[in-house]
Amino acid sequence: MLSRRALLVTGGASILVLGGGYASLSAMSNIAPAREPWRQATRGFGDVRFNAAAYAILAPSPHNLQPWMIQMEGEDSLTLFCDLTRRLPETDPPDRQTTIGLGAFLELLRQAAAEQGHRLEITPFPDGEPGDRLDERPIAHVRFIEDDSTERDLLFGHALRRRTARLKFDPGRPVPSDRLAALMKISTARPGLDTIRVDGSSETGMVSWLKDICKRAWEIELRKPETCHESSYLTRIGAKQINANPDGIFLAGQMMEVYRMSGMLTQENMDTIGSPAWEATLSMYNGLIDSAPTFVWFSTPGNSRTEQLDSGAVWIRLQLAASAVGVGFQPLSQVLEEYSEMAGPFAEIHKRFGVSLPGRVQGLFRLGYAGGQGPAPRWPLESRIIT
Ligand SMILES: Cc1cc2nc3c(=O)[nH]c(=O)nc-3n(C[C@H](O)[C@H](O)[C@H](O)COP(=O)(O)O)c2cc1C
């Protein structure tokens, strides 16, 4: 408990006195090991498939669960599987968001391979599309074909700078409309993505309506014991937890170390509806939503598994394009989630966006301008390879 420890602030550097021992807070909060895969990606592994996969594991995924597992085959192929233990049964009952993450992985794999003069032949769901939930069958079979005429994707140049923004944006600085139009256009500018409709708005009425529905949805998610529990126990608080499990929702930095050591911030507290830690979680995310000057969303005509994979490609293309021009990007997925308590807001947003089922709004994002941020943790490539 913090009461048994003195917190000294000396010349700007915080030092915790722990039972007579000293530990600098900055050393204690170091999460460099969890970020190592971002450095490793540039290393080169002597095989185009590993080289490309080292970038693909940097793709976004729901709660950063990194559900991808890769099996290398022969000299030129790999099969992508979903690690079925890395899904979110409460917040993502049909595994739709998990599948989108796997689609983002495939798009980054494609871009990284193109960078090395290889074209990918991707066969989605070679043993058939899964039904209500993903299953053990492969997500995709991928063949790498050396081809000098393969066009490089300029978005790839931003792969190492892509971040999911967890900072407040300047609410008075919307993304200029010509820039927004360019971002939306580039997100589907790849063969196979032309049926996906991308929209966006900085118009005051639409933005305030979206903020309101996103905050309502967030509160529904946080007040439902099962969904709150799922996210609370996937939160890694402080460097020790983050480096041991480089996935989930990460809370890093010196203040987080202090909160964790004081017992103010624990998974149990976050999971206790109405507790100070729970209230802080609610208002922190509401603050992010409230700072949004611009929103973007996209929808598919149906909701097949292949459309979900394609949605992952549009998702990361949009995010890479935003990174390229210094625009911050954060998904706000709660209102799109498929459980009964969310049915009202889910129906409202689909109606407002003119999307009727089986069509689906697959992604909703706030965009804006904020400061920089470090990369999120990742499991190393070798842990994602099936041997
Ligand atoms: C399908 C999907 C849904 C997501 N939903 C949210 C969300 O609602 N809120 C949020 O802050 N991040 C969301 N994320 C972002 C992930 O949390 C993020 O990708 C992960 O933590 C890794 O961080 P990075 O994108 O900065 O590498 C989502 C990502 C995906 C692929």
The ligand as a Tripos MOL2 file, in Angstrom:
@<TRIPOS>MOLECULE
LIG
   31    33     1     0     0
SMALL
NO_CHARGES

@<TRIPOS>ATOM
      1 C1        -12.2110   -4.6770  -34.7160 C.3       1 LIG1
      2 C2        -11.5030   -3.7610  -33.7700 C.ar      1 LIG1
      3 C3        -12.2480   -3.0540  -32.8050 C.ar      1 LIG1
      4 C4        -11.6090   -2.1360  -31.9660 C.ar      1 LIG1
      5 N1        -12.3730   -1.3930  -31.0860 N.ar      1 LIG1
      6 C5        -11.7780   -0.4590  -30.2980 C.ar      1 LIG1
      7 C6        -12.5400    0.3830  -29.4520 C.ar      1 LIG1
      8 O1        -13.7660    0.3080  -29.3910 O.2       1 LIG1
      9 N2        -11.8850    1.3210  -28.7320 N.ar      1 LIG1
     10 C7        -10.5280    1.4640  -28.7780 C.ar      1 LIG1
     11 O2         -9.9790    2.3280  -28.1000 O.2       1 LIG1
     12 N3         -9.7660    0.6630  -29.5750 N.ar      1 LIG1
     13 C8        -10.3590   -0.2770  -30.3300 C.ar      1 LIG1
     14 N4         -9.6080   -1.0560  -31.1810 N.ar      1 LIG1
     15 C9         -8.1590   -0.8240  -31.2640 C.3       1 LIG1
     16 C10        -7.3540   -1.8660  -30.5140 C.3       1 LIG1
     17 O3         -7.5910   -1.7590  -29.1420 O.3       1 LIG1
     18 C11        -5.8860   -1.6390  -30.8740 C.3       1 LIG1
     19 O4         -5.7000   -2.0040  -32.2120 O.3       1 LIG1
     20 C12        -4.9430   -2.4580  -30.0110 C.3       1 LIG1
     21 O5         -5.0220   -2.0430  -28.6800 O.3       1 LIG1
     22 C13        -3.4990   -2.3280  -30.4840 C.3       1 LIG1
     23 O6         -3.0960   -0.9890  -30.5160 O.3       1 LIG1
     24 P1         -2.5570   -0.3120  -31.8570 P.3       1 LIG1
     25 O7         -3.6710   -0.2880  -32.8360 O.co2     1 LIG1
     26 O8         -2.1350    1.0590  -31.4290 O.co2     1 LIG1
     27 O9         -1.3980   -1.1350  -32.3550 O.co2     1 LIG1
     28 C14       -10.2070   -1.9600  -32.0340 C.ar      1 LIG1
     29 C15        -9.4670   -2.6850  -32.9900 C.ar      1 LIG1
     30 C16       -10.1090   -3.5650  -33.8570 C.ar      1 LIG1
     31 C17        -9.3190   -4.2790  -34.9140 C.3       1 LIG1
@<TRIPOS>BOND
     1     1     2 1
     2     2     3 ar
     3     2    30 ar
     4     3     4 ar
     5     4     5 ar
     6     4    28 ar
     7     5     6 ar
     8     6     7 ar
     9     6    13 1
    10     7     8 2
    11     7     9 ar
    12     9    10 ar
    13    10    11 2
    14    10    12 ar
    15    12    13 ar
    16    13    14 ar
    17    14    15 1
    18    14    28 ar
    19    15    16 1
    20    16    17 1
    21    16    18 1
    22    18    19 1
    23    18    20 1
    24    20    21 1
    25    20    22 1
    26    22    23 1
    27    23    24 1
    28    24    25 2
    29    24    26 1
    30    24    27 1
    31    28    29 ar
    32    29    30 ar
    33    30    31 1
@<TRIPOS>SUBSTRUCTURE
     1 LIG1         1 GROUP 0 **** ****
